[in-house]
Amino acid sequence: MTTEKLMTVVEITRFGPPDVLTLKQREIPTPKEGEVLIRVGAAGVSRPDVLQRRGHYPSPPGASDLPGLEVAGVIAACGPGVSEYKIGDQVCALLSGGGYAEFCVAPVGQVLPIPAGWSAEEAATLPENIFTVWENAFRRAKLQAGETILIQGGTSGIGSTAIMLAREFGATVIATSGSDEKCQACLSIGANAVINYKTKDFVAETLRLTDQHGLNVVLDIVGGDYVQRSINCIAIDGRISLLATQGGDEATFSVSSLIKKRGTILASNMRPRSPAEKAVIAADLRQQVWPRLASRTHFRPLIDRVFTFAEAAQAHERMEKGEHVGKLVLVPGAR
């Protein structure tokens, strides 16, 4: 159990540009029933953190107002009723907020051991993206070995995770990106084929690459007019999984075009879900995915850059510019 009283955190002082992120001191939280206290070794930076900083993605009721949806570190204390972990265990965790801090609390069901051979910085890249991709591409869209998936934004945290996880489980991956450099990065991450969406029509290209059969699954972080385009390039019984609305919140599409494909449009988010719901996904990950991570065959840590908590604004600037390939990571102290 830590004897420290105060911790350094990265606080959103007001909604606005990256420089509203400021170092502050707060009391170290106390884990409640079914929670653990984690001494944070590293925290992942996710797009929802940027949206929260701008005032567009508030913390769920009862969650920390600090940004940060994923961390890795060591157990510093266990709340009542926790028997799965002990002080000193190396873990990573999915949070509803509070990761940009030297300590955070997490429901024990959302905590997973750091994979064998992975560092805390590497493990901090896992929770938000792997929970999201596993739930949406595999549990909901039911991606199977031998199927083909289109992954929009292949160099993002979600995109790169989806490429590697789909390859790990035997799917063929087509990814999109907006520059030749990023297209090359998608191939290095593991995509079987890649489309520069700024120079080519991804619908025509996916149909060409699949011999006009179309895609089994589309992982769409764009929304907007991409919904109709996704329908146009799915195969019969194809599934479209909507994760975000970077291309706009409203979509108009032909219902008959979806009916003709016997298509399915799925949509979900992660942060507002209950700890019990997230625990189901975590248990599934631990059983089916975690044993595969030590080998780094297809799935491996992909860190773009590591920043200190004091440099959190710079990390957010880099994410907003879209320059990153893989994950941005924050660490509490000097590297």
DANOR-V220925 format. One record per pair of residues at least 24 apart in sequence whose C-alpha atoms are under 10 Angstrom apart, sorted by the first residue. I is the first residue (numbers start at 1). J is the second residue. Records with the same first field share a line. If there is no record, write none. Layout:
BEGIN
I = J + J
END
This chain:
BEGIN
1 = 37 + 75 + 76 + 77 + 78 + 87 + 88
2 = 28 + 37 + 39 + 75 + 76 + 77 + 87
3 = 28 + 76
4 = 28
5 = 29
6 = 102 + 103
7 = 101 + 102 + 103 + 104 + 332
8 = 100 + 101 + 102 + 103 + 309 + 310 + 332 + 333
9 = 66 + 67 + 98 + 99 + 100 + 101 + 102 + 103 + 104 + 309 + 310 + 332
10 = 66 + 67 + 68 + 98 + 99 + 100 + 101 + 102 + 309 + 310 + 311 + 312 + 313 + 332
11 = 53 + 65 + 66 + 67 + 98 + 100 + 101 + 312
12 = 49 + 52 + 53 + 54 + 55 + 65 + 66 + 67
13 = 53 + 66
14 = 53 + 54 + 55
15 = 51 + 52 + 53 + 54 + 55 + 56
16 = 50 + 51 + 52 + 53 + 54 + 55
17 = 50 + 53 + 54 + 313 + 316 + 317
18 = 50 + 53 + 54 + 312 + 313 + 314 + 315 + 316 + 317 + 318 + 320
19 = 53 + 311 + 312 + 313 + 314 + 316 + 317
20 = 53 + 54 + 312 + 313
21 = 53 + 66 + 67 + 309 + 310 + 311 + 312 + 313 + 314 + 316
22 = 309 + 310 + 311 + 312 + 313
23 = 100 + 101 + 309 + 310 + 311 + 312
24 = 101
25 = 101 + 102
26 = 101 + 102 + 103
27 = 103
28 = 101 + 102 + 103 + 104 + 105
29 = 64 + 103 + 104 + 105
30 = 77 + 78 + 79 + 103 + 104 + 105
31 = 76 + 77 + 78 + 79 + 80 + 104 + 105 + 106 + 107
32 = 78 + 79 + 80 + 81 + 82 + 105 + 106 + 107
33 = 78 + 79 + 80 + 81 + 82 + 107 + 108
34 = 78 + 79 + 80 + 81 + 82 + 83 + 84 + 106 + 107 + 108 + 109
35 = 77 + 78 + 79 + 80 + 81 + 82 + 105 + 106 + 107 + 108 + 109 + 110 + 111
36 = 74 + 75 + 76 + 77 + 78 + 79 + 80 + 82 + 84 + 85 + 86 + 87 + 104 + 105 + 106 + 107 + 108 + 109 + 110 + 111
37 = 73 + 74 + 75 + 76 + 77 + 78 + 79 + 87 + 103 + 104 + 105 + 106 + 107 + 108
38 = 71 + 72 + 73 + 74 + 75 + 76 + 77 + 78 + 87 + 88 + 89 + 90 + 91 + 92 + 93 + 99 + 101 + 102 + 103 + 104 + 105 + 106 + 111
39 = 71 + 72 + 73 + 74 + 75 + 76 + 77 + 88 + 90 + 91 + 101 + 102 + 103 + 104 + 105 + 332
40 = 70 + 71 + 72 + 73 + 74 + 75 + 76 + 91 + 92 + 99 + 100 + 101 + 102 + 103 + 104 + 105 + 120 + 121 + 124 + 330 + 331 + 332
41 = 71 + 72 + 73 + 74 + 90 + 91 + 92 + 101 + 102 + 103 + 119 + 120 + 121 + 123 + 124 + 330 + 331 + 332 + 333
42 = 70 + 71 + 72 + 73 + 92 + 99 + 100 + 101 + 102 + 119 + 120 + 121 + 122 + 123 + 124 + 125 + 306 + 307 + 308 + 309 + 329 + 330 + 331 + 332 + 333
43 = 67 + 68 + 69 + 70 + 71 + 72 + 73 + 92 + 93 + 98 + 99 + 100 + 101 + 102 + 120 + 121 + 122 + 123 + 124 + 125 + 306 + 307 + 308 + 309 + 328 + 329 + 330 + 331 + 332
44 = 68 + 69 + 70 + 71 + 72 + 99 + 100 + 121 + 122 + 123 + 124 + 125 + 126 + 127 + 128 + 129 + 157 + 303 + 306 + 327 + 328 + 329 + 330 + 331
45 = 69 + 70 + 71 + 99 + 100 + 124 + 125 + 128 + 157 + 306 + 307 + 312 + 315 + 316 + 319 + 327 + 328 + 329 + 330
46 = 70 + 125 + 128 + 129 + 156 + 157 + 158 + 316 + 319 + 327 + 328 + 329
47 = 156 + 157 + 158 + 244 + 316 + 319 + 320
48 = 128 + 244 + 271
49 = 97 + 99 + 100 + 316
50 = 313 + 315 + 316 + 317 + 319 + 320
52 = 97
53 = 316
57 = 271
58 = 97
59 = 96 + 97 + 98 + 271 + 272
60 = 96 + 97 + 271 + 272 + 273
61 = 96 + 272
62 = 96 + 97
63 = 95 + 96 + 97 + 98 + 105 + 272
64 = 95 + 96 + 97 + 98 + 99 + 104 + 105
65 = 96 + 97 + 98 + 99
66 = 96 + 97 + 98 + 99 + 100 + 101 + 104
67 = 95 + 96 + 97 + 98 + 99 + 100 + 101
68 = 94 + 95 + 96 + 97 + 98 + 99 + 100 + 101 + 104 + 128 + 330
69 = 93 + 94 + 95 + 96 + 97 + 98 + 99 + 100 + 124 + 127 + 128 + 129 + 271
70 = 94 + 95 + 96 + 97 + 98 + 99 + 100 + 106 + 111 + 123 + 124 + 125 + 126 + 127 + 128 + 129 + 329
71 = 95 + 98 + 99 + 100 + 101 + 103 + 104 + 106 + 111 + 120 + 121 + 123 + 124 + 125 + 126 + 127 + 128 + 329 + 330 + 331
72 = 99 + 111 + 112 + 113 + 114 + 119 + 120 + 121 + 122 + 123 + 124 + 125 + 126 + 127 + 331
73 = 102 + 103 + 104 + 113 + 114 + 119 + 120 + 121 + 123 + 124
74 = 103 + 113 + 114 + 120
75 = 103 + 104 + 105
76 = 103 + 104 + 105
77 = 105
78 = 105 + 108
79 = 105 + 107 + 108
81 = 108
82 = 107 + 108 + 109
83 = 108
84 = 108 + 109 + 111
85 = 111 + 112 + 113
89 = 113 + 114
90 = 114 + 115 + 119 + 120 + 123
91 = 115 + 120 + 123 + 124
92 = 120 + 121 + 122 + 123 + 124 + 125 + 126 + 127
93 = 123 + 124 + 126 + 127 + 128 + 282
94 = 124 + 126 + 127 + 128 + 129 + 130 + 131 + 270 + 271 + 275 + 278 + 279 + 282
95 = 127 + 128 + 271 + 275 + 278
96 = 128 + 270 + 271 + 272 + 273 + 274 + 275
97 = 271
99 = 330
100 = 309 + 312 + 330 + 331 + 332
101 = 309 + 330 + 331 + 332
102 = 309 + 331 + 332 + 333
103 = 332
106 = 275
107 = 274 + 275 + 276 + 278 + 279
108 = 275 + 279
109 = 275 + 276 + 277 + 278 + 279 + 280 + 281 + 282 + 283
110 = 275 + 276 + 277 + 278 + 279 + 280 + 281 + 282 + 283
111 = 278 + 279 + 282 + 283 + 286
112 = 279 + 282 + 283 + 285 + 286 + 290
113 = 286 + 290
114 = 290 + 293 + 294
115 = 286 + 290 + 291 + 292 + 293 + 294 + 295
116 = 290 + 291 + 292 + 293 + 294 + 295
117 = 293 + 294 + 295 + 296
118 = 293 + 294 + 296 + 300 + 301
119 = 301
120 = 331
121 = 301 + 303 + 306 + 328 + 329 + 330 + 331
122 = 300 + 301 + 302 + 303 + 327 + 329
123 = 301
124 = 301 + 303 + 327 + 328 + 329 + 330 + 331
125 = 157 + 161 + 301 + 302 + 303 + 326 + 327 + 328 + 329
126 = 157 + 158 + 161 + 300 + 301 + 302 + 327
127 = 282
128 = 157 + 158 + 270 + 271
129 = 156 + 157 + 158 + 159 + 160 + 161 + 162 + 327
130 = 157 + 158 + 161 + 162 + 165 + 281 + 282 + 285 + 289
131 = 158 + 270 + 278 + 281 + 282 + 284 + 285
132 = 158 + 161 + 162 + 243 + 268 + 269 + 270 + 271 + 281
133 = 158 + 159 + 161 + 162 + 163 + 165 + 166 + 219 + 241 + 243
134 = 161 + 162 + 165 + 166 + 281 + 282 + 284 + 285 + 289
135 = 268 + 269 + 270 + 278 + 280 + 281 + 282 + 284 + 285
136 = 162 + 219 + 240 + 241 + 242 + 243 + 266 + 267 + 268 + 269 + 270
137 = 162 + 165 + 166 + 217 + 218 + 219 + 239 + 240 + 241 + 242 + 266
138 = 162 + 165 + 166 + 169 + 217
139 = 281 + 284
140 = 239 + 241 + 266 + 267 + 268
141 = 216 + 217 + 218 + 219 + 238 + 239 + 240 + 241 + 264 + 265 + 266 + 267
142 = 216 + 217 + 239
143 = 169 + 170 + 171 + 216 + 217 + 218 + 239
144 = 169 + 170 + 171 + 172 + 216 + 217
145 = 169 + 170 + 171 + 172
146 = 170 + 171 + 172 + 216
147 = 171 + 172 + 173 + 215 + 216 + 217
148 = 172 + 173 + 174 + 192 + 206 + 210 + 214 + 215 + 216 + 217 + 218 + 234 + 235 + 238
149 = 173 + 174 + 175 + 206 + 214 + 215 + 216 + 217 + 218 + 219 + 234 + 238 + 239 + 240
150 = 174 + 175 + 176 + 191 + 193 + 194 + 195 + 202 + 206 + 214 + 215 + 216 + 217 + 218 + 219 + 220 + 230 + 233 + 234 + 240
151 = 175 + 176 + 177 + 191 + 194 + 217 + 218 + 219 + 220 + 221
152 = 176 + 177 + 178 + 194 + 195 + 197 + 202 + 218 + 219 + 220 + 221 + 222 + 226
153 = 177 + 178 + 182 + 183 + 186 + 196 + 197 + 219 + 220 + 221 + 222
154 = 178 + 182 + 183 + 185 + 186 + 187 + 189 + 190 + 191 + 194 + 195 + 325 + 326
155 = 182 + 183 + 184 + 185 + 186 + 187 + 189 + 302 + 304 + 322 + 323 + 324 + 325 + 326 + 327
156 = 182 + 186 + 304 + 319 + 322 + 323 + 324 + 325 + 326 + 327 + 328
157 = 302 + 303 + 304 + 324 + 325 + 326 + 327 + 328
158 = 219 + 221 + 243 + 326 + 327
159 = 186 + 189 + 219 + 220 + 221 + 325 + 326
160 = 185 + 186 + 189 + 190 + 191 + 299 + 300 + 301 + 302 + 325 + 326 + 327
161 = 189 + 299 + 300 + 301 + 302 + 326 + 327
162 = 190 + 191 + 219 + 299
163 = 187 + 189 + 190 + 191 + 192 + 298 + 299
164 = 189 + 190 + 191 + 296 + 297 + 298 + 299 + 300 + 301 + 302
165 = 190 + 289 + 292 + 293 + 298 + 299 + 300
166 = 190 + 191 + 298 + 299
167 = 191 + 192 + 297 + 298 + 299
168 = 289 + 292 + 293 + 296 + 297 + 298 + 299
169 = 289 + 292 + 298 + 299
170 = 298
171 = 216
172 = 215 + 216
173 = 215 + 217
174 = 202 + 205 + 206 + 209 + 210 + 215 + 218
175 = 202 + 206 + 218 + 219
176 = 200 + 202
178 = 322
182 = 323 + 324 + 325
185 = 325 + 326
186 = 325 + 326
189 = 298 + 299 + 300 + 302 + 325 + 326
190 = 298 + 299
201 = 229
202 = 229 + 230 + 233
203 = 229 + 230 + 231 + 232 + 233 + 234
204 = 229 + 232 + 233
205 = 233
206 = 232 + 233 + 234
207 = 232 + 233 + 234 + 235
208 = 233
210 = 235
214 = 238
215 = 239 + 240
216 = 240 + 263
217 = 241 + 263 + 264 + 265
218 = 242 + 265
219 = 243 + 244 + 266
220 = 244 + 245 + 246 + 267
221 = 245 + 246 + 247
222 = 246 + 247 + 248 + 249
223 = 247 + 248 + 249 + 250 + 251
224 = 248 + 249 + 250 + 251 + 252 + 253
225 = 249 + 250 + 251 + 252 + 253
226 = 251 + 252 + 253
227 = 251 + 252 + 253 + 254 + 265
228 = 252 + 253 + 254 + 255 + 257 + 258
229 = 253
230 = 258 + 265
231 = 255 + 257 + 258 + 259 + 260 + 261 + 263 + 264 + 265
232 = 257 + 258 + 261
233 = 261
234 = 258 + 261 + 262 + 263 + 264
235 = 260 + 261 + 262 + 263
236 = 260 + 261 + 262 + 263 + 264
237 = 261 + 262 + 263 + 264
238 = 262 + 263 + 264 + 265
239 = 263 + 264 + 265 + 266
240 = 264 + 265 + 266 + 267
241 = 265 + 266 + 267 + 268
242 = 266 + 267 + 268 + 269
243 = 267 + 268 + 269 + 270
244 = 268 + 269
301 = 326 + 327
302 = 326 + 327 + 328
303 = 327 + 328 + 329
304 = 328 + 329
305 = 329 + 330
306 = 330 + 331 + 335
307 = 331 + 332 + 333 + 334 + 335
308 = 332 + 333 + 334 + 335
309 = 333 + 334
310 = 334
END
